[in-house]
C-alpha cells in the first residue's frame, strides 16, 4: 500500500520534520485542505496549512492564537510546497474514495 509523506514544521519544537504514514493505516480524515486531522490505527495528527497558520497568527492576538492552536489540537504546520499540495490531494481523494472522509 502506498505511503504519503508531508513536509511539516512541529508547533511544539518549531523543527522541520517529515510526517509519513501508510494509506492502509488511515481510519479517518476530517476537515479541509487548510485544517485537517488524520487518524490512523496508531495515532491522530492535526495539520494546518502554512497560509491558514499565518492568517490566524496575524488576525488573532497572541493569547487567542495559542488558544486556537491548543483547542484545534494541532500538531504541525504543513509547509507550502508542490509535493505537499500533491500529497494533500492524494490523501483527500483516497479518503473520499474509501469513505474515510468527514467534513467535521
Secondary structure, DSSP 8 states (H G I E B T S, - for coil): --EEEEEEEETTT--EEEEEEEGGGEEEEEE-SSEEEEEESS-EEEEEEHHHHHHHHHHS-HHHHHHHHHHTT--EEE---HHHHHHHHHHHHHHHHTT-EE--
